[in-house]
Amino acid sequence: MCEMWDSPWGSLPCIFQGMGYHQFEAYSFKFTKDAEMEIETDLRTGLLQKIDKGVKSRKRGEPIRVLYDAQMPKELVKRLMEKLNVDKSRK
């Protein structure tokens, strides 16, 4: 039986139970995408459809800012940046 904890980090052994992991570490990160939400003035389309279209376009936006835990190992930060397609030299 696996006991769940109040925080997600305390629950890692339960989440990965049976996968053979014996050591657990957790770090937080947050990223922001650049996405403009244009609301067209086409009267044939309802406001809800315009917002829906704008929200979907945000998924394709370029990541412009990444905040991460200062304790995160450098190799993990590097992997995260690669997966998010973020070039650290861009400012």
N, C-alpha and C positions, 0 to 999 in steps of 0.2 A: 504494500500500500504506500502510495506516495502522498506526502503532506504538502499542500499548496501553501505558499506564504503570501503575505500582504503585497509584496513588491514583485514585479516580473523577474527580477534578478534572483530572488530566493526560490523561484519556481523552476529555474533552469534544469535542475536534476530531474524534475517530473516531466518537463517538456521533452527532454532528450533521453528518457528512460529506455533502457533496452538497446541503446545504440553503441554501448561500449565506452562512453566518455566517463572519465573519472575526475576531471578538473574543469571548472567552469569560470569564465570571465564574461563580463558584460560591460558595454560602453554605449553611451548615447551619442546620436548625431542627428542633425536636422539640416535639410537642404531646401533652398528656395529656387524656383524656376522663374525665368523671365517669360512671361506670357501676357500679351495684351489681349484684352477681351473687348472686341469691337462689337458694338450694338448697331446693326444696320438700321436704316430708316425705312426699310421696305415694309409698307403697311400690310402686305399680304401675309407676312409671317408674324405670329403671336410673340409676345414678350418671353413667354416660357421657352419657346423653341429657340429664340435668340440667345437666351442665357445658357440653355443646354449646349448649343453649338460653341459658345465661348468657353464653357467649362471643359469641353472635350479638347479644345485647342490648347488648353493649359498643359495637358498631358505631354504634348510634343515640345514644350518650351525648353530652352537651354538652361541647365543648372547654372546659377550665377553666384550663389553663396552657399558655403558648407560650414556649419558649426559642428565641432566634434569635441568629445571629452579630451581634456589635456593629458589624461592618463593613458589614452589609447596608444598602443605600440605603433611606432613609425611604419612598420611593414603593413600593419592593418590599415592605417590611414592611406598608404599608397594604393593598396588594393581597393579600398573604398572609392578613392578618386578615379581609379581606372574604370570601375564598374559604373560610376555615375558620369563618365566621360568628361571629367573636369580637369582642365589644364591648370596646375597650380601657379604657373607663371603669368596667367591672365589676371589682370587686376582691374 
